[in-house]
């Protein structure tokens, strides 16, 4: 089996995806749950979307970064 290049999703990017796309929350509500501003939330989720698209288009693995203890 060949080793795939990876894109790494940070914990905050994964949380943003969950709140917005799985839980169906609007950005403002999701941002409040994450205790960040809506513009920061928008940047975070856009970064996550870009990483996922890169992985899908270029055949890369998606690795989830662990939360710090």
PQR file with spaces between the fields and no chain letter, atoms N, CA, C, O and H, PARSE charges and radii, in Angstrom:
ATOM       1  N    UNK     1       0.850   -1.185    0.000 -0.4000 1.5000
ATOM       2  CA   UNK     1       0.000    0.000    0.000 -0.0000 2.0000
ATOM       3  C    UNK     1       0.893    1.244    0.000  0.5500 1.7000
ATOM       4  O    UNK     1       1.880    1.309    0.732 -0.5500 1.4000
ATOM       5  N    UNK     2       0.539    2.211   -0.815 -0.4000 1.5000
ATOM       6  CA   UNK     2       1.361    3.420   -0.896 -0.0000 2.0000
ATOM       7  C    UNK     2       0.982    4.400    0.208  0.5500 1.7000
ATOM       8  O    UNK     2      -0.160    4.450    0.664 -0.5500 1.4000
ATOM       9  H    UNK     2      -0.263    2.158   -1.410  0.4000 1.0000
ATOM      10  N    UNK     3       1.959    5.162    0.612 -0.4000 1.5000
ATOM      11  CA   UNK     3       1.708    6.184    1.634 -0.0000 2.0000
ATOM      12  C    UNK     3       1.102    7.410    0.957  0.5500 1.7000
ATOM      13  O    UNK     3       1.640    7.908   -0.032 -0.5500 1.4000
ATOM      14  H    UNK     3       2.887    5.122    0.241  0.4000 1.0000
ATOM      15  N    UNK     4       0.001    7.885    1.482 -0.4000 1.5000
ATOM      16  CA   UNK     4      -0.667    9.062    0.932 -0.0000 2.0000
ATOM      17  C    UNK     4      -0.145   10.327    1.579  0.5500 1.7000
ATOM      18  O    UNK     4       0.204   10.344    2.759 -0.5500 1.4000
ATOM      19  H    UNK     4      -0.436    7.480    2.285  0.4000 1.0000
ATOM      20  N    UNK     5      -0.098   11.387    0.786 -0.4000 1.5000
ATOM      21  CA   UNK     5       0.137   12.695    1.384 -0.0000 2.0000
ATOM      22  C    UNK     5      -1.082   13.013    2.235  0.5500 1.7000
ATOM      23  O    UNK     5      -2.170   12.485    2.002 -0.5500 1.4000
ATOM      24  H    UNK     5      -0.381   11.373   -0.173  0.4000 1.0000
ATOM      25  N    UNK     6      -0.893   13.872    3.213 -0.4000 1.5000
ATOM      26  CA   UNK     6      -1.982   14.190    4.138 -0.0000 2.0000
ATOM      27  C    UNK     6      -2.295   15.681    4.143  0.5500 1.7000
ATOM      28  O    UNK     6      -1.437   16.528    3.894 -0.5500 1.4000
ATOM      29  H    UNK     6      -0.010   14.301    3.402  0.4000 1.0000
ATOM      30  N    UNK     7      -3.553   15.962    4.436 -0.4000 1.5000
ATOM      31  CA   UNK     7      -3.933   17.295    4.881 -0.0000 2.0000
ATOM      32  C    UNK     7      -4.378   17.113    6.327  0.5500 1.7000
ATOM      33  O    UNK     7      -4.970   16.093    6.681 -0.5500 1.4000
ATOM      34  H    UNK     7      -4.250   15.274    4.639  0.4000 1.0000
ATOM      35  N    UNK     8      -4.094   18.088    7.139 -0.4000 1.5000
ATOM      36  CA   UNK     8      -4.374   17.966    8.570 -0.0000 2.0000
ATOM      37  C    UNK     8      -5.461   18.957    8.958  0.5500 1.7000
ATOM      38  O    UNK     8      -5.323   20.164    8.763 -0.5500 1.4000
ATOM      39  H    UNK     8      -3.613   18.916    6.852  0.4000 1.0000
ATOM      40  N    UNK     9      -6.554   18.414    9.517 -0.4000 1.5000
ATOM      41  CA   UNK     9      -7.622   19.255   10.040 -0.0000 2.0000
ATOM      42  C    UNK     9      -7.366   19.506   11.520  0.5500 1.7000
ATOM      43  O    UNK     9      -7.212   18.571   12.306 -0.5500 1.4000
ATOM      44  H    UNK     9      -6.665   17.433    9.676  0.4000 1.0000
ATOM      45  N    UNK    10      -7.324   20.764   11.879 -0.4000 1.5000
ATOM      46  CA   UNK    10      -7.138   21.157   13.277 -0.0000 2.0000
ATOM      47  C    UNK    10      -8.433   20.914   14.050  0.5500 1.7000
ATOM      48  O    UNK    10      -9.506   20.870   13.448 -0.5500 1.4000
ATOM      49  H    UNK    10      -7.450   21.523   11.241  0.4000 1.0000
ATOM      50  N    UNK    11      -8.352   20.756   15.368 -0.4000 1.5000
ATOM      51  CA   UNK    11      -9.550   20.520   16.173 -0.0000 2.0000
ATOM      52  C    UNK    11     -10.627   21.589   15.990  0.5500 1.7000
ATOM      53  O    UNK    11     -11.813   21.263   15.947 -0.5500 1.4000
ATOM      54  H    UNK    11      -7.480   20.791   15.857  0.4000 1.0000
ATOM      55  N    UNK    12     -10.233   22.854   15.882 -0.4000 1.5000
ATOM      56  CA   UNK    12     -11.234   23.905   15.715 -0.0000 2.0000
ATOM      57  C    UNK    12     -11.902   23.833   14.344  0.5500 1.7000
ATOM      58  O    UNK    12     -13.075   24.182   14.212 -0.5500 1.4000
ATOM      59  H    UNK    12      -9.270   23.119   15.917  0.4000 1.0000
ATOM      60  N    UNK    13     -11.170   23.383   13.323 -0.4000 1.5000
ATOM      61  CA   UNK    13     -11.762   23.215   11.999 -0.0000 2.0000
ATOM      62  C    UNK    13     -12.787   22.084   12.008  0.5500 1.7000
ATOM      63  O    UNK    13     -13.859   22.215   11.418 -0.5500 1.4000
ATOM      64  H    UNK    13     -10.217   23.100   13.430  0.4000 1.0000
ATOM      65  N    UNK    14     -12.469   20.988   12.666 -0.4000 1.5000
ATOM      66  CA   UNK    14     -13.396   19.860   12.771 -0.0000 2.0000
ATOM      67  C    UNK    14     -14.640   20.259   13.560  0.5500 1.7000
ATOM      68  O    UNK    14     -15.754   19.894   13.184 -0.5500 1.4000
ATOM      69  H    UNK    14     -11.598   20.882   13.146  0.4000 1.0000
ATOM      70  N    UNK    15     -14.464   20.997   14.641 -0.4000 1.5000
ATOM      71  CA   UNK    15     -15.606   21.465   15.449 -0.0000 2.0000
ATOM      72  C    UNK    15     -16.498   22.400   14.636  0.5500 1.7000
ATOM      73  O    UNK    15     -17.724   22.314   14.715 -0.5500 1.4000
ATOM      74  H    UNK    15     -13.559   21.294   14.947  0.4000 1.0000
ATOM      75  N    UNK    16     -15.892   23.287   13.861 -0.4000 1.5000
ATOM      76  CA   UNK    16     -16.676   24.196   13.015 -0.0000 2.0000
ATOM      77  C    UNK    16     -17.499   23.410   11.999  0.5500 1.7000
ATOM      78  O    UNK    16     -18.674   23.714   11.792 -0.5500 1.4000
ATOM      79  H    UNK    16     -14.897   23.357   13.797  0.4000 1.0000
ATOM      80  N    UNK    17     -16.905   22.410   11.367 -0.4000 1.5000
ATOM      81  CA   UNK    17     -17.636   21.577   10.417 -0.0000 2.0000
ATOM      82  C    UNK    17     -18.806   20.868   11.085  0.5500 1.7000
ATOM      83  O    UNK    17     -19.907   20.822   10.537 -0.5500 1.4000
ATOM      84  H    UNK    17     -15.951   22.163   11.535  0.4000 1.0000
ATOM      85  N    UNK    18     -18.566   20.319   12.268 -0.4000 1.5000
ATOM      86  CA   UNK    18     -19.624   19.615   12.990 -0.0000 2.0000
ATOM      87  C    UNK    18     -20.785   20.550   13.307  0.5500 1.7000
ATOM      88  O    UNK    18     -21.942   20.234   13.028 -0.5500 1.4000
ATOM      89  H    UNK    18     -17.672   20.357   12.714  0.4000 1.0000
ATOM      90  N    UNK    19     -20.469   21.695   13.888 -0.4000 1.5000
ATOM      91  CA   UNK    19     -21.531   22.613   14.302 -0.0000 2.0000
ATOM      92  C    UNK    19     -22.333   23.133   13.110  0.5500 1.7000
ATOM      93  O    UNK    19     -23.559   23.226   13.175 -0.5500 1.4000
ATOM      94  H    UNK    19     -19.529   21.951   14.114  0.4000 1.0000
ATOM      95  N    UNK    20     -21.647   23.467   12.034 -0.4000 1.5000
ATOM      96  CA   UNK    20     -22.336   24.064   10.889 -0.0000 2.0000
ATOM      97  C    UNK    20     -23.002   23.017    9.997  0.5500 1.7000
ATOM      98  O    UNK    20     -24.183   23.144    9.672 -0.5500 1.4000
ATOM      99  H    UNK    20     -20.651   23.391   11.981  0.4000 1.0000
ATOM     100  N    UNK    21     -22.260   21.988    9.600 -0.4000 1.5000
ATOM     101  CA   UNK    21     -22.763   21.051    8.599 -0.0000 2.0000
ATOM     102  C    UNK    21     -23.494   19.843    9.166  0.5500 1.7000
ATOM     103  O    UNK    21     -24.393   19.313    8.513 -0.5500 1.4000
ATOM     104  H    UNK    21     -21.301   21.885    9.864  0.4000 1.0000
ATOM     105  N    UNK    22     -23.138   19.404   10.343 -0.4000 1.5000
ATOM     106  CA   UNK    22     -23.824   18.258   10.940 -0.0000 2.0000
ATOM     107  C    UNK    22     -24.976   18.730   11.826  0.5500 1.7000
ATOM     108  O    UNK    22     -26.101   18.243   11.712 -0.5500 1.4000
ATOM     109  H    UNK    22     -22.408   19.834   10.873  0.4000 1.0000
ATOM     110  N    UNK    23     -24.681   19.684   12.709 -0.4000 1.5000
ATOM     111  CA   UNK    23     -25.718   20.182   13.619 -0.0000 2.0000
ATOM     112  C    UNK    23     -26.631   21.213   12.964  0.5500 1.7000
ATOM     113  O    UNK    23     -27.710   21.501   13.483 -0.5500 1.4000
ATOM     114  H    UNK    23     -23.767   20.080   12.801  0.4000 1.0000
ATOM     115  N    UNK    24     -26.210   21.772   11.832 -0.4000 1.5000
ATOM     116  CA   UNK    24     -27.041   22.710   11.093 -0.0000 2.0000
ATOM     117  C    UNK    24     -27.141   24.100   11.690  0.5500 1.7000
ATOM     118  O    UNK    24     -28.106   24.819   11.430 -0.5500 1.4000
ATOM     119  H    UNK    24     -25.334   21.539   11.410  0.4000 1.0000
ATOM     120  N    UNK    25     -26.153   24.489   12.491 -0.4000 1.5000
ATOM     121  CA   UNK    25     -26.197   25.810   13.115 -0.0000 2.0000
ATOM     122  C    UNK    25     -25.732   26.889   12.142  0.5500 1.7000
ATOM     123  O    UNK    25     -24.847   26.661   11.317 -0.5500 1.4000
ATOM     124  H    UNK    25     -25.369   23.906   12.703  0.4000 1.0000
ATOM     125  N    UNK    26     -26.339   28.060   12.253 -0.4000 1.5000
ATOM     126  CA   UNK    26     -25.878   29.217   11.495 -0.0000 2.0000
ATOM     127  C    UNK    26     -24.504   29.607   12.024  0.5500 1.7000
ATOM     128  O    UNK    26     -24.147   29.270   13.153 -0.5500 1.4000
ATOM     129  H    UNK    26     -27.057   28.245   12.923  0.4000 1.0000
ATOM     130  N    UNK    27     -23.735   30.318   11.202 -0.4000 1.5000
ATOM     131  CA   UNK    27     -22.376   30.673   11.591 -0.0000 2.0000
ATOM     132  C    UNK    27     -22.324   31.464   12.890  0.5500 1.7000
ATOM     133  O    UNK    27     -21.459   31.210   13.729 -0.5500 1.4000
ATOM     134  H    UNK    27     -24.026   30.591   10.285  0.4000 1.0000
ATOM     135  N    UNK    28     -23.225   32.411   13.072 -0.4000 1.5000
ATOM     136  CA   UNK    28     -23.189   33.237   14.276 -0.0000 2.0000
ATOM     137  C    UNK    28     -23.420   32.406   15.533  0.5500 1.7000
ATOM     138  O    UNK    28     -22.732   32.588   16.538 -0.5500 1.4000
ATOM     139  H    UNK    28     -23.927   32.618   12.390  0.4000 1.0000
ATOM     140  N    UNK    29     -24.380   31.502   15.475 -0.4000 1.5000
ATOM     141  CA   UNK    29     -24.679   30.632   16.625 -0.0000 2.0000
ATOM     142  C    UNK    29     -23.516   29.683   16.883  0.5500 1.7000
ATOM     143  O    UNK    29     -23.107   29.487   18.027 -0.5500 1.4000
ATOM     144  H    UNK    29     -24.939   31.355   14.659  0.4000 1.0000
ATOM     145  N    UNK    30     -22.992   29.099   15.819 -0.4000 1.5000
ATOM     146  CA   UNK    30     -21.858   28.181   15.962 -0.0000 2.0000
ATOM     147  C    UNK    30     -20.633   28.905   16.525  0.5500 1.7000
ATOM     148  O    UNK    30     -19.912   28.364   17.363 -0.5500 1.4000
ATOM     149  H    UNK    30     -23.325   29.259   14.890  0.4000 1.0000
ATOM     150  N    UNK    31     -20.409   30.130   16.055 -0.4000 1.5000
ATOM     151  CA   UNK    31     -19.280   30.918   16.557 -0.0000 2.0000
ATOM     152  C    UNK    31     -19.418   31.176   18.050  0.5500 1.7000
ATOM     153  O    UNK    31     -18.438   31.088   18.789 -0.5500 1.4000
ATOM     154  H    UNK    31     -20.995   30.570   15.374  0.4000 1.0000
ATOM     155  N    UNK    32     -20.622   31.493   18.496 -0.4000 1.5000
ATOM     156  CA   UNK    32     -20.844   31.725   19.927 -0.0000 2.0000
ATOM     157  C    UNK    32     -20.564   30.459   20.727  0.5500 1.7000
ATOM     158  O    UNK    32     -19.974   30.528   21.805 -0.5500 1.4000
ATOM     159  H    UNK    32     -21.418   31.565   17.896  0.4000 1.0000
ATOM     160  N    UNK    33     -20.980   29.302   20.210 -0.4000 1.5000
ATOM     161  CA   UNK    33     -20.703   28.047   20.912 -0.0000 2.0000
ATOM     162  C    UNK    33     -19.205   27.786   21.028  0.5500 1.7000
ATOM     163  O    UNK    33     -18.737   27.223   22.018 -0.5500 1.4000
ATOM     164  H    UNK    33     -21.458   29.246   19.333  0.4000 1.0000
ATOM     165  N    UNK    34     -18.454   28.204   19.998 -0.4000 1.5000
ATOM     166  CA   UNK    34     -17.001   28.016   20.012 -0.0000 2.0000
ATOM     167  C    UNK    34     -16.277   29.148   20.737  0.5500 1.7000
ATOM     168  O    UNK    34     -15.063   29.096   20.935 -0.5500 1.4000
ATOM     169  H    UNK    34     -18.834   28.662   19.194  0.4000 1.0000
ATOM     170  N    UNK    35     -17.042   30.173   21.132 -0.4000 1.5000
ATOM     171  CA   UNK    35     -16.492   31.341   21.827 -0.0000 2.0000
ATOM     172  C    UNK    35     -15.468   32.080   20.962  0.5500 1.7000
ATOM     173  O    UNK    35     -14.397   32.481   21.419 -0.5500 1.4000
ATOM     174  H    UNK    35     -18.028   30.215   20.971  0.4000 1.0000
ATOM     175  N    UNK    36     -15.849   32.242   19.686 -0.4000 1.5000
ATOM     176  CA   UNK    36     -15.041   33.015   18.736 -0.0000 2.0000
ATOM     177  C    UNK    36     -15.979   33.953   17.976  0.5500 1.7000
ATOM     178  O    UNK    36     -17.199   33.801   18.033 -0.5500 1.4000
ATOM     179  H    UNK    36     -16.718   31.917   19.314  0.4000 1.0000
ATOM     180  N    UNK    37     -15.409   34.906   17.275 -0.4000 1.5000
ATOM     181  CA   UNK    37     -16.239   35.823   16.487 -0.0000 2.0000
ATOM     182  C    UNK    37     -16.721   35.127   15.218  0.5500 1.7000
ATOM     183  O    UNK    37     -16.147   34.125   14.791 -0.5500 1.4000
ATOM     184  H    UNK    37     -14.418   35.029   17.228  0.4000 1.0000
ATOM     185  N    UNK    38     -17.783   35.668   14.620 -0.4000 1.5000
ATOM     186  CA   UNK    38     -18.301   35.101   13.374 -0.0000 2.0000
ATOM     187  C    UNK    38     -17.273   35.187   12.249  0.5500 1.7000
ATOM     188  O    UNK    38     -17.134   34.224   11.494 -0.5500 1.4000
ATOM     189  H    UNK    38     -18.249   36.482   14.967  0.4000 1.0000
ATOM     190  N    UNK    39     -16.537   36.309   12.100 -0.4000 1.5000
ATOM     191  CA   UNK    39     -15.511   36.328   11.046 -0.0000 2.0000
ATOM     192  C    UNK    39     -14.421   35.262   11.250  0.5500 1.7000
ATOM     193  O    UNK    39     -13.932   34.675   10.284 -0.5500 1.4000
ATOM     194  H    UNK    39     -16.650   37.091   12.712  0.4000 1.0000
ATOM     195  N    UNK    40     -14.050   35.022   12.499 -0.4000 1.5000
ATOM     196  CA   UNK    40     -13.067   33.971   12.784 -0.0000 2.0000
ATOM     197  C    UNK    40     -13.652   32.610   12.451  0.5500 1.7000
ATOM     198  O    UNK    40     -12.962   31.756   11.895 -0.5500 1.4000
ATOM     199  H    UNK    40     -14.447   35.499   13.284  0.4000 1.0000
ATOM     200  N    UNK    41     -14.921   32.403   12.786 -0.4000 1.5000
ATOM     201  CA   UNK    41     -15.589   31.145   12.448 -0.0000 2.0000
ATOM     202  C    UNK    41     -15.581   30.944   10.933  0.5500 1.7000
ATOM     203  O    UNK    41     -15.273   29.854   10.451 -0.5500 1.4000
ATOM     204  H    UNK    41     -15.482   33.097   13.237  0.4000 1.0000
ATOM     205  N    UNK    42     -15.921   31.995   10.186 -0.4000 1.5000
ATOM     206  CA   UNK    42     -15.961   31.901    8.722 -0.0000 2.0000
ATOM     207  C    UNK    42     -14.597   31.531    8.159  0.5500 1.7000
ATOM     208  O    UNK    42     -14.508   30.699    7.256 -0.5500 1.4000
ATOM     209  H    UNK    42     -16.171   32.880   10.578  0.4000 1.0000
ATOM     210  N    UNK    43     -13.530   32.139    8.681 -0.4000 1.5000
ATOM     211  CA   UNK    43     -12.178   31.797    8.225 -0.0000 2.0000
ATOM     212  C    UNK    43     -11.831   30.352    8.563  0.5500 1.7000
ATOM     213  O    UNK    43     -11.210   29.650    7.765 -0.5500 1.4000
ATOM     214  H    UNK    43     -13.603   32.815    9.414  0.4000 1.0000
ATOM     215  N    UNK    44     -12.238   29.916    9.749 -0.4000 1.5000
ATOM     216  CA   UNK    44     -11.942   28.554   10.199 -0.0000 2.0000
ATOM     217  C    UNK    44     -12.642   27.521    9.323  0.5500 1.7000
ATOM     218  O    UNK    44     -12.020   26.556    8.878 -0.5500 1.4000
ATOM     219  H    UNK    44     -12.743   30.486   10.396  0.4000 1.0000
ATOM     220  N    UNK    45     -13.928   27.721    9.075 -0.4000 1.5000
ATOM     221  CA   UNK    45     -14.665   26.730    8.281 -0.0000 2.0000
ATOM     222  C    UNK    45     -14.229   26.760    6.821  0.5500 1.7000
ATOM     223  O    UNK    45     -14.213   25.722    6.160 -0.5500 1.4000
ATOM     224  H    UNK    45     -14.434   28.504    9.436  0.4000 1.0000
ATOM     225  N    UNK    46     -13.876   27.939    6.313 -0.4000 1.5000
ATOM     226  CA   UNK    46     -13.387   28.013    4.935 -0.0000 2.0000
ATOM     227  C    UNK    46     -12.052   27.293    4.785  0.5500 1.7000
ATOM     228  O    UNK    46     -11.800   26.654    3.763 -0.5500 1.4000
ATOM     229  H    UNK    46     -13.888   28.782    6.850  0.4000 1.0000
ATOM     230  N    UNK    47     -11.199   27.395    5.798 -0.4000 1.5000
ATOM     231  CA   UNK    47      -9.923   26.672    5.777 -0.0000 2.0000
ATOM     232  C    UNK    47     -10.172   25.162    5.772  0.5500 1.7000
ATOM     233  O    UNK    47      -9.491   24.415    5.070 -0.5500 1.4000
ATOM     234  H    UNK    47     -11.404   27.914    6.628  0.4000 1.0000
ATOM     235  N    UNK    48     -11.156   24.722    6.564 -0.4000 1.5000
ATOM     236  CA   UNK    48     -11.498   23.293    6.612 -0.0000 2.0000
ATOM     237  C    UNK    48     -12.027   22.821    5.262  0.5500 1.7000
ATOM     238  O    UNK    48     -11.621   21.766    4.775 -0.5500 1.4000
ATOM     239  H    UNK    48     -11.710   25.329    7.134  0.4000 1.0000
ATOM     240  N    UNK    49     -12.929   23.593    4.651 -0.4000 1.5000
ATOM     241  CA   UNK    49     -13.464   23.229    3.339 -0.0000 2.0000
ATOM     242  C    UNK    49     -12.355   23.114    2.297  0.5500 1.7000
ATOM     243  O    UNK    49     -12.351   22.190    1.484 -0.5500 1.4000
ATOM     244  H    UNK    49     -13.259   24.450    5.047  0.4000 1.0000
ATOM     245  N    UNK    50     -11.419   24.054    2.328 -0.4000 1.5000
ATOM     246  CA   UNK    50     -10.321   24.047    1.360 -0.0000 2.0000
ATOM     247  C    UNK    50      -9.456   22.799    1.531  0.5500 1.7000
ATOM     248  O    UNK    50      -9.069   22.167    0.549 -0.5500 1.4000
ATOM     249  H    UNK    50     -11.422   24.805    2.988  0.4000 1.0000
ATOM     250  N    UNK    51      -9.154   22.449    2.785 -0.4000 1.5000
ATOM     251  CA   UNK    51      -8.348   21.257    3.047 -0.0000 2.0000
ATOM     252  C    UNK    51      -9.059   19.994    2.587  0.5500 1.7000
ATOM     253  O    UNK    51      -8.436   19.106    2.006 -0.5500 1.4000
ATOM     254  H    UNK    51      -9.468   22.963    3.583  0.4000 1.0000
ATOM     255  N    UNK    52     -10.364   19.908    2.843 -0.4000 1.5000
ATOM     256  CA   UNK    52     -11.133   18.725    2.434 -0.0000 2.0000
ATOM     257  C    UNK    52     -11.184   18.633    0.919  0.5500 1.7000
ATOM     258  O    UNK    52     -11.014   17.551    0.357 -0.5500 1.4000
ATOM     259  H    UNK    52     -10.870   20.630    3.315  0.4000 1.0000
ATOM     260  N    UNK    53     -11.417   19.752    0.255 -0.4000 1.5000
ATOM     261  CA   UNK    53     -11.451   19.757   -1.206 -0.0000 2.0000
ATOM     262  C    UNK    53     -10.101   19.335   -1.782  0.5500 1.7000
ATOM     263  O    UNK    53     -10.043   18.558   -2.735 -0.5500 1.4000
ATOM     264  H    UNK    53     -11.556   20.631    0.711  0.4000 1.0000
ATOM     265  N    UNK    54      -9.018   19.847   -1.202 -0.4000 1.5000
ATOM     266  CA   UNK    54      -7.676   19.468   -1.661 -0.0000 2.0000
ATOM     267  C    UNK    54      -7.474   17.969   -1.531  0.5500 1.7000
ATOM     268  O    UNK    54      -6.947   17.331   -2.443 -0.5500 1.4000
ATOM     269  H    UNK    54      -9.065   20.478   -0.428  0.4000 1.0000
ATOM     270  N    UNK    55      -7.891   17.401   -0.403 -0.4000 1.5000
ATOM     271  CA   UNK    55      -7.735   15.965   -0.186 -0.0000 2.0000
ATOM     272  C    UNK    55      -8.559   15.165   -1.202  0.5500 1.7000
ATOM     273  O    UNK    55      -8.064   14.185   -1.760 -0.5500 1.4000
ATOM     274  H    UNK    55      -8.320   17.919    0.337  0.4000 1.0000
ATOM     275  N    UNK    56      -9.783   15.564   -1.442 -0.4000 1.5000
ATOM     276  CA   UNK    56     -10.644   14.836   -2.375 -0.0000 2.0000
ATOM     277  C    UNK    56     -10.138   14.938   -3.815  0.5500 1.7000
ATOM     278  O    UNK    56     -10.085   13.939   -4.533 -0.5500 1.4000
ATOM     279  H    UNK    56     -10.185   16.360   -0.989  0.4000 1.0000
ATOM     280  N    UNK    57      -9.770   16.138   -4.227 -0.4000 1.5000
ATOM     281  CA   UNK    57      -9.347   16.361   -5.608 -0.0000 2.0000
ATOM     282  C    UNK    57      -7.984   15.725   -5.895  0.5500 1.7000
ATOM     283  O    UNK    57      -7.762   15.180   -6.976 -0.5500 1.4000
ATOM     284  H    UNK    57      -9.812   16.950   -3.644  0.4000 1.0000
ATOM     285  N    UNK    58      -7.083   15.801   -4.925 -0.4000 1.5000
ATOM     286  CA   UNK    58      -5.708   15.334   -5.144 -0.0000 2.0000
ATOM     287  C    UNK    58      -5.410   13.968   -4.523  0.5500 1.7000
ATOM     288  O    UNK    58      -4.253   13.549   -4.491 -0.5500 1.4000
ATOM     289  H    UNK    58      -7.264   16.244   -4.047  0.4000 1.0000
ATOM     290  N    UNK    59      -6.431   13.273   -4.032 -0.4000 1.5000
ATOM     291  CA   UNK    59      -6.242   11.925   -3.497 -0.0000 2.0000
ATOM     292  C    UNK    59      -5.379   11.871   -2.251  0.5500 1.7000
ATOM     293  O    UNK    59      -4.574   10.954   -2.088 -0.5500 1.4000
ATOM     294  H    UNK    59      -7.371   13.614   -4.059  0.4000 1.0000
ATOM     295  N    UNK    60      -5.542   12.856   -1.365 -0.4000 1.5000
ATOM     296  CA   UNK    60      -4.765   12.892   -0.129 -0.0000 2.0000
ATOM     297  C    UNK    60      -5.594   12.364    1.040  0.5500 1.7000
ATOM     298  O    UNK    60      -6.824   12.408    1.019 -0.5500 1.4000
ATOM     299  H    UNK    60      -6.196   13.601   -1.498  0.4000 1.0000
ATOM     300  N    UNK    61      -4.909   11.874    2.039 -0.4000 1.5000
ATOM     301  CA   UNK    61      -5.563   11.435    3.270 -0.0000 2.0000
ATOM     302  C    UNK    61      -5.887   12.649    4.129  0.5500 1.7000
ATOM     303  O    UNK    61      -5.213   13.676    4.059 -0.5500 1.4000
ATOM     304  H    UNK    61      -3.910   11.839    2.056  0.4000 1.0000
ATOM     305  N    UNK    62      -6.932   12.510    4.941 -0.4000 1.5000
ATOM     306  CA   UNK    62      -7.293   13.560    5.897 -0.0000 2.0000
ATOM     307  C    UNK    62      -6.947   13.038    7.288  0.5500 1.7000
ATOM     308  O    UNK    62      -7.447   12.001    7.723 -0.5500 1.4000
ATOM     309  H    UNK    62      -7.479   11.675    4.998  0.4000 1.0000
ATOM     310  N    UNK    63      -6.089   13.774    7.966 -0.4000 1.5000
ATOM     311  CA   UNK    63      -5.705   13.406    9.336 -0.0000 2.0000
ATOM     312  C    UNK    63      -6.273   14.446   10.280  0.5500 1.7000
ATOM     313  O    UNK    63      -6.248   15.643    9.995 -0.5500 1.4000
ATOM     314  H    UNK    63      -5.683   14.617    7.613  0.4000 1.0000
ATOM     315  N    UNK    64      -6.784   13.980   11.402 -0.4000 1.5000
ATOM     316  CA   UNK    64      -7.355   14.876   12.406 -0.0000 2.0000
ATOM     317  C    UNK    64      -6.334   15.101   13.503  0.5500 1.7000
ATOM     318  O    UNK    64      -5.894   14.161   14.165 -0.5500 1.4000
ATOM     319  H    UNK    64      -6.805   13.007   11.634  0.4000 1.0000
ATOM     320  N    UNK    65      -5.964   16.362   13.687 -0.4000 1.5000
ATOM     321  CA   UNK    65      -5.014   16.729   14.733 -0.0000 2.0000
ATOM     322  C    UNK    65      -5.708   16.553   16.087  0.5500 1.7000
ATOM     323  O    UNK    65      -6.875   16.908   16.249 -0.5500 1.4000
ATOM     324  H    UNK    65      -6.322   17.125   13.150  0.4000 1.0000
ATOM     325  N    UNK    66      -4.980   16.008   17.043 -0.4000 1.5000
ATOM     326  CA   UNK    66      -5.539   15.809   18.379 -0.0000 2.0000
ATOM     327  C    UNK    66      -5.615   17.128   19.138  0.5500 1.7000
ATOM     328  O    UNK    66      -4.799   18.029   18.947 -0.5500 1.4000
ATOM     329  H    UNK    66      -4.032   15.720   16.911  0.4000 1.0000
ATOM     330  N    UNK    67      -6.623   17.213   20.003 -0.4000 1.5000
ATOM     331  CA   UNK    67      -6.726   18.369   20.881 -0.0000 2.0000
ATOM     332  C    UNK    67      -5.634   18.287   21.927  0.5500 1.7000
ATOM     333  O    UNK    67      -5.311   17.194   22.394 -0.5500 1.4000
ATOM     334  H    UNK    67      -7.286   16.481   20.158  0.4000 1.0000
ATOM     335  N    UNK    68      -5.050   19.432   22.310 -0.4000 1.5000
ATOM     336  CA   UNK    68      -4.057   19.386   23.368 -0.0000 2.0000
ATOM     337  C    UNK    68      -4.701   18.980   24.688  0.5500 1.7000
ATOM     338  O    UNK    68      -5.862   19.297   24.945 -0.5500 1.4000
ATOM     339  H    UNK    68      -5.313   20.319   21.930  0.4000 1.0000
ATOM     340  N    UNK    69      -3.952   18.289   25.507 -0.4000 1.5000
ATOM     341  CA   UNK    69      -4.494   17.829   26.804 -0.0000 2.0000
ATOM     342  C    UNK    69      -4.624   18.955   27.790  0.5500 1.7000
ATOM     343  O    UNK    69      -5.062   18.738   28.920 -0.5500 1.4000
ATOM     344  H    UNK    69      -3.008   18.031   25.298  0.4000 1.0000
